């Protein structure tokens, strides 16, 4: 087991990364207060719920099982968590356990932030995307028909338990979607990590344990340092949204779940690369290098054909990073270098939208 620590003062917590962690007695239980409520979904429950409950030993525990999929990341399903907690008289000394991917993690965290004005929660991510990104950093929330993740709160977990053995049951499409977030870290922060991904992409797709462990660890280290510097996304942390302004527009416009989050982010990264070239921030060689890595991961580098420039602009204007009505983008200055800006030549963005969605 490897551990990456996030230093946030009294909100600090560890990220434990390894195999077989669900079966390590005490690892989960030591982070739980008086009672536990495990929140999971219909896909994960038959695979890992019993093992998670067993790991709690004598701690009283219940569970709530939600439908699986991004389309269920909404206020109606969130209310099912609150109902389960209230029906069983859970008090402020309880701990919610998020057992699943990013949807479960985001919803459980938001429920924990809201229930009785805040209770503990523990992240037990079972997808690559959740292990390298969404389980870390305290962003929680649900989707709205008009925008992704527009309703939520910052609420840090007490720990993240990333058991990589759960990736053995992950569908191939979900694995590839998770790689989009891994590749993102190389783009924005770490050129050496980007080069490592170029050398090890085949091993990652083959689910090589050593390669996957290194990718998860390095991704968590990068995100931990960014979150420590900017917990509530006032500046630096926005870099973690490379491709997301375009990607969130795709998810919302297409209907949540039709495109996986990582797939939409990948197309969004390709569009951010295109805009960066048009602004003469990077050259064509860097763009092609980025597109090649995304394609090797089996990810899309174009948005769905149904998207139009007007559709993109309508949803992008509602993005959380928009400021005063201005669309802000994460733009590339090179491999491992990026910045956030609303002060750029808008004609470059419109040219990108016309190229990809015209």
N, C-alpha and C positions, 0 to 999 in steps of 0.2 A: 504494500500500500504506500502511495505517495500522498503527501499533504501540501496543499497550497493555502496559505493563510491570507485572508483579507483584513487589513488593519483599518478599522473604522471606529476606533475608540471603544466605547461600551457596546457597540453593535458589531464588533469584530467576530469573525467565525472562520472555521476551517472548511476546505473543500477536500474531501478524502477521495482518492482515485485508485481503483484497483479491481481485482476480480474476486468474486465470491464474498463481497462485502455484506450482502443481504443476510448471509448465514453467520456472520461474526457476532456472536452474542455480546450484547452490551454496546456495540457501536452506535446503533440507533437508539436503544433504550436509554443510554446515558444522556441523551439530548431531549428526552421527553419529560414533561412535568407530571402532574397527577393522573391525567387520562389522555388518550390519543384517539383522534379521528383520522383514519386513513381515507384519503380521497383518491380515487383511481377511475379507470374507465373500463368499458366492457371488453376491450381487447387485452388489457394488461391484467385485469383481475384474475382470470383463470391461470395466468402464468406466474404471477409474483405476489399476489395478495396474501396467500396463506404463509409464505415464507417471511413476508414482512411482519405479519401479526405474530408469528412464532418468535421472531427476533426480539419482540417486546417483552418476552417472558411473562411475568405476573402483572405487568401494567395493564389496567383495564383499557380495552380498546374496542372501537366500533369502526364501521366503514360505510362509505357512500360510494356507489358505483354510477358514474355518469356515462352518457353516450360518447362514442369516440369520434373526434373530428373537429376541425376548426369551425365548422358551421354551428357547433353547439357551445362555442365560447361566447356566451351572452348572459344577460341579466336573468333570464328565466332559469337557466341551468344553475347559475350561481345561487339562486334562491333555494335550490334543492339542498345545497350544503348548509345554509342557515337553518332550514327546516329540520334537517337531521340533528344539528347541534342543539336546537331548542327542544325538539321532542325528547331528547335524551338528557336534558338538563346539564349540558356542558357549561362550566363556568370559566372565569378568566384564567384559571390555572391549567387549562388544557393546552395540548399541542396538536396542531393539524399537520399531517404528513402527506405531502404531494408525491404520489407514486405514479409516474407516467411521463409523458413528454411535455412540450412547452405549453400546450393548452391547459393540461391539468396543473402544471406548476404555476402558471399565471393566475388561474382561477382560484386555486387553493390559497395562494399568497394574498390575493385581494380579499378573499373571505376572512383570512386571518387578520388582515389589517383593519377590517371593518367590524368583525364580531366583537361585541362588547367593547368597542373602540380599540381593539388590538390584543391579539394573543400570539403565542409563539407558533412558528411553523418550520418544518424540516423539509428540505428538498431531496427527493430520491429519484433523480432523472433516469429514464429508461431508454431515451433516444440519443443519438449522437448530437443532434442540434441542441437538445436540452442540456446535455452534459458539458458542451463547450460554450454555451451562450446563455440561454434563457433562464437556467436555474441559478445563475450567478449574477449578483448585482442588485437584487431587490426590486426590479420592475415587476409590477403585478397589474392585472386588469382584464377587461373583457372588450370584445368588439362591439361596434355599433354599425348598423347598415350604412351609415354615411362615413364611417372611418374606422380604421383598425387601431385597437388599443387606446381609444380616446377616453375611456372611463377606467380609472385605476388609481393606484397609489404606490409610493415607494415604501416598501416594507421588507427589511432584510431577514433572511432565514437565520435560524440558529446554527445551521450547518448544511452542507451539501454532501450527500453520500452517492458518488458516481460509481456504480458497480458496472464495469465494462462487460461483464459476462451477459448482461441483459441485451447487449447489442447482437448477440447470436440469433435472437428471434426477431430482429428488426428487418422489415421489408427492404428490399434493395432500393426502391425509390426513396424511402425515408433516409437510408444511409447516405445516398447521394445528396439529398436535400441538406443534410447536416454538414456535408463537406463545403457547402457554399459559405457557411459562417466560419469555418476553419480557414478557408482561403481568404476571406475578408480580413482576418487578422494580419496575414502576411502583406496584403495590399496596403493597409493603413499604418502599420507600426513597424513591422519587422521584415526587412528584405531577406535576411538569412533564413527565416522561417519559410518565406515564400519559395526560396531556392530549395529548401529541404522538401517542401511539398511537391515541387517539380520532380525531385529525385525519388520520392516515395509514394506517389499517387497510386501506382499499381498495387503496392503492399496495402495501402489503406482500403482500396476497393476489394481486396482479397480478405479483409478483416484480420490482417496480421496483428497479433496481440501487442507486440513491441511497438510497431509503428502507430497503432491506434492509441496506445497509452501515451506515447510521446506527443501526438497531436492534441489529445485532450489536455494533458498537463500544460503544454506550451500555450494553448489557447486560454486556459484558465489563468495562467500567470499573466498573460497580456491583459486580459479583462480585469483581473484583480488590481493591477497597477493603475489602470485607467479609472476604475471605480473609486479607488482610494483618493485619487487626485480630484475627482469631480463626481461625487456620489449622486447628485440630483440633476445632472446634465445641464449645467450652466455654460459649458464650453467644450472642454476636451472630450467628454464622454460622447458628444454627438458624433464624433468620428466613427464610433461603433455602428453607426447607421448607414455606412456606405452601401449604396444601392437600395436602401430601404424606402426612400421617398418615392422612387419609381415603383418599387416592389409592393409597398402597401397599397398604392393606387391599383395595381393589377389585382391584388387579392380582393379588395373591396368591390371593384367594378365587376369582376368575373363571378363573384359569389364565393364566400369563404369556403375553402376546402377544395375547390376545383384545381387550383394551383397550390401546391405546398408552399409554405413560407420560404423555404430555402430555394425553391425553383424560381419564385418571384424575385427574390433577392439577387439570384444569379443574373437574371435578365436585367435587373436594375443596375447591377455592377457593370454589365456590358454597356448600358446606356450612359452611366456615369463616366466610363472610360471614353466613350465617343464624345461627350460634351467636353471632357478635359482636353482631348485632342483638338477640338474646334477652338478652344480657348488658348491653344498653344502652350498648355501647361506640361503636357507630355508629348512624346513623339509617337509615330505610328508603330514603331518597334515595340514600345512598352504595351500599347494597346493589344497588339497581336499576341504578345507573350501572355497577357492576362486572359485573353479569349481562349487561347490554346489550353491553358490549365483548367478553365471552367469546362471546356468541351471534354477534356480527358476525364474529368469527374462525372461525365454523363449529364451535365446540366445545360439548360437552355440558355442561349445567348441572344434571344429575341423575345419580345413580349408576344402574347396571343394576338392573332390577327384581328380579333374583334375590337381591340383597343384603338382609339383615335386620339389625335393630339388634344382635342377638347376634353375627352374623358380623362386623360392623364392630368391636364391642368385643373380640372374641377376637383379631383380628389387630392392632388398635391397641394392645392391651396388650403385644404383642411388639415394637412399633416401637422403633427405636434411641433415639428421644427420650424414651421412657418412663423414669421414674425412681422406684425403690422401689415399682414396681407401679402408680404413678400415670400416667395418660395426660396428656401435655403437648401443648398445641395452640399454633399460631401464630394469634393473634387480631388483628383489625384495630381500630385506634383512629381510622382515617380513611384517605383516599387518601394513600399515601406514609408511613404510620405503622403500625407493628405491634409486637407484643411476644410473648414466649413465656411460657406460664404453665401450671402444673398446679394452681394455687390459684385455681380459678374454680368457680362454682356448677355442679356436675355435672348438675343438672336441666336446664340449658340445652343441654348436649350431648345428653342423652337425648331432649329435645324435638326437637332437630334430627334425630336418628336416626329418631325416630318419624315425623317429617314426611316424610323422604326415603326411608325404608326400612321403614316400619311396614306 
